[in-house]
Amino acid sequence: MPNETAEPIQERKKKIREQAHANRNAQANKDELSQDICAKFAALPAFVHAKIVMYYIDVRSEVRTRLALPDALTQSKKIVVPWCNDQGELELFHLENMDELAIGMYKILEPKQELRSLPAKQVKAADLDLVMVPGVAFTRAGARMGHGKGYYDKLLQHARLDAPLVALAFECQLFDEIPTAAHDIYMDLVITERANYQGKGRAH
């Protein structure tokens, strides 16, 4: 919408984030729904064929992926999780055991500090075959809104075009429309407890 100034768009984004957070916080049966959503992710042909898969680790009221991680670690795949460095950038960690995670400074479960710099634990985004993506709000066409810091936008720019970007969300996080810019990255798929929505992906 070219006639809109940045301020109304930022205001709209703020309202959508607030509504999405409120919806997500109020969502009942988060554990049960999360298990269903994560099971749908693991049933994807893209997951079956992938060798290196990124899972995000849930924070606050996000779809709870930590419940699915122990099973994912038994699937003969390289499981990778992101963590945020001091520069505010996401780095990728090869997770082999849940014991390699610890509660960090912001009460976020993340790789233990003493393991992060080990060369065998470092993974590049371009190595990923399948990428699980969190977010605050989505559309059924795959538009995504994060927290506004751009952490995942920067990371996803380096993912291969043939590595599907799959968002996990509760149905209550879906909106008919959210403001997007030319540089915003669309998801290939959005999985909720109700359906798998085919997104525009990066070829839109």
C-alpha positions in Angstrom: 0.0 0.0 0.0 2.3 2.7 -1.3 0.3 5.7 0.2 0.8 4.5 3.7 3.6 6.0 5.7 5.9 3.9 7.9 4.1 4.9 11.1 0.6 3.4 10.3 2.3 0.2 9.1 4.4 -0.1 12.3 1.2 0.6 14.3 -0.7 -2.1 12.5 2.2 -4.5 13.1 2.2 -3.6 16.8 -1.5 -4.3 17.0 -1.2 -7.6 15.2 1.7 -8.7 17.4 -0.3 -7.8 20.5 -3.4 -9.7 19.3 -1.4 -12.7 18.3 0.4 -12.9 21.6 -2.9 -12.5 23.5 -4.4 -15.3 21.3 -1.5 -17.6 21.8 -1.3 -17.0 25.6 -5.0 -17.8 25.9 -4.7 -20.9 23.7 -5.9 -24.0 25.7 -4.2 -27.5 25.5 -0.9 -26.1 24.2 1.0 -29.3 25.0 -1.5 -31.6 23.2 -1.9 -29.3 20.2 1.9 -28.8 20.0 2.4 -32.6 19.9 -0.1 -32.9 17.1 1.5 -30.0 15.1 5.1 -31.4 15.6 3.9 -34.9 14.5 2.5 -33.3 11.3 5.9 -31.7 10.7 7.7 -35.1 11.2 5.2 -36.7 8.8 6.1 -34.4 5.9 7.9 -36.0 2.9 10.4 -33.2 3.2 11.2 -34.4 6.8 11.4 -38.0 5.8 13.9 -37.2 3.0 15.9 -34.6 4.9 19.3 -35.3 6.3 19.8 -32.1 8.2 16.8 -30.5 9.9 16.5 -27.3 12.0 14.1 -27.2 14.9 13.6 -24.1 16.9 13.3 -24.4 20.7 10.1 -22.9 21.9 10.0 -19.8 24.2 7.0 -18.5 26.2 3.7 -19.6 24.5 5.1 -20.8 21.1 4.2 -24.2 19.7 6.2 -26.4 22.1 8.8 -28.1 20.1 11.0 -29.3 23.0 8.4 -32.0 23.5 9.2 -33.4 20.1 13.0 -32.9 20.1 13.9 -36.2 22.0 12.0 -38.2 19.4 13.6 -36.2 16.5 17.0 -37.1 17.9 16.3 -40.8 17.3 15.4 -40.3 13.6 18.9 -40.8 12.1 19.0 -37.2 11.1 21.3 -34.3 12.0 19.1 -32.1 14.2 20.1 -28.5 14.4 18.9 -25.7 16.8 19.5 -22.0 16.6 20.9 -19.8 19.4 21.4 -16.0 19.6 25.0 -14.7 20.0 26.1 -11.4 21.6 25.7 -9.6 18.3 22.1 -10.5 18.1 22.6 -13.0 15.3 21.4 -16.5 15.2 24.0 -19.3 15.0 23.3 -23.0 14.4 24.2 -25.9 16.8 24.2 -29.6 16.0 22.2 -31.1 18.8 22.8 -34.7 19.7 21.4 -35.0 23.2 18.9 -33.0 25.3 21.6 -32.8 28.0 23.5 -30.4 25.7 20.8 -27.7 26.4 20.6 -25.5 29.5 18.4 -22.6 30.6 20.1 -19.4 29.5 20.1 -15.8 30.7 16.5 -15.0 29.5 15.1 -18.4 30.8 15.4 -19.7 27.2 16.6 -23.3 26.7 19.7 -23.1 24.5 23.0 -24.9 23.8 25.4 -24.9 26.7 28.0 -22.2 26.3 31.0 -24.5 26.6 29.8 -26.5 23.6 28.9 -23.7 21.2 32.4 -23.0 19.8 33.2 -26.6 19.1 33.8 -27.0 15.4 31.8 -30.2 15.2 28.8 -28.4 16.7 28.7 -25.5 14.2 26.4 -25.7 11.2 25.8 -23.3 8.3 22.3 -22.3 7.2 23.2 -23.4 3.7 23.6 -27.0 5.0 20.0 -27.3 6.1 17.6 -29.5 4.2 14.5 -28.5 6.1 13.9 -25.4 8.3 11.3 -25.2 11.1 10.5 -21.5 11.7 8.7 -19.8 14.6 6.8 -16.6 14.5 4.3 -14.4 16.2 1.7 -14.2 13.3 1.2 -15.7 9.9 -1.2 -15.6 7.0 -2.3 -18.8 5.3 -0.3 -17.7 2.2 2.9 -17.9 4.3 3.5 -14.3 5.2 5.3 -14.2 8.6 5.7 -11.6 11.4 8.3 -12.1 14.0 9.3 -10.0 17.0 10.6 -7.2 14.7 14.3 -7.9 15.5 15.0 -9.6 12.1 16.9 -12.6 13.6 15.2 -15.2 11.5 15.1 -12.9 8.4 18.9 -12.8 8.4 19.2 -16.5 9.0 16.7 -17.5 6.3 18.4 -15.4 3.7 21.2 -18.0 3.7 19.0 -21.1 3.5 19.0 -23.0 0.2 16.0 -22.4 -2.1 15.4 -26.2 -2.1 15.2 -26.4 1.7 11.5 -25.8 2.6 10.7 -23.2 5.3 8.0 -24.6 7.5 6.3 -22.5 10.1 4.6 -24.0 13.2 1.7 -22.1 14.7 -1.5 -22.4 16.5 -4.6 -21.6 14.3 -5.2 -18.5 16.6 -2.0 -17.0 15.2 -3.3 -16.8 11.7 -4.5 -13.5 10.2 -6.1 -12.7 6.9 -3.4 -10.2 6.1 -0.3 -8.8 7.7 1.9 -5.9 6.4 4.8 -7.2 4.4 7.8 -5.5 2.6 9.7 -6.6 -0.5 12.5 -8.2 1.5 10.1 -10.3 3.7 10.4 -14.0 3.3 7.3 -16.1 2.8 7.0 -19.6 4.3 6.6 -22.7 2.0 4.2 -24.2 4.5 2.4 -23.2 7.7 1.3 -26.1 9.9 -1.4 -25.6 12.6 -3.5 -28.0 14.5 -6.2 -27.6 11.9 -4.4 -27.8 8.5 -1.3 -27.5 6.5 -1.4 -24.3 4.5 0.7 -24.1 1.3 2.6 -20.8 1.4 4.0 -18.7 -1.5 7.5 -19.5 -0.5 10.5 -17.6 -1.7 9.6 -17.8 -5.4 6.6 -15.4 -5.0 
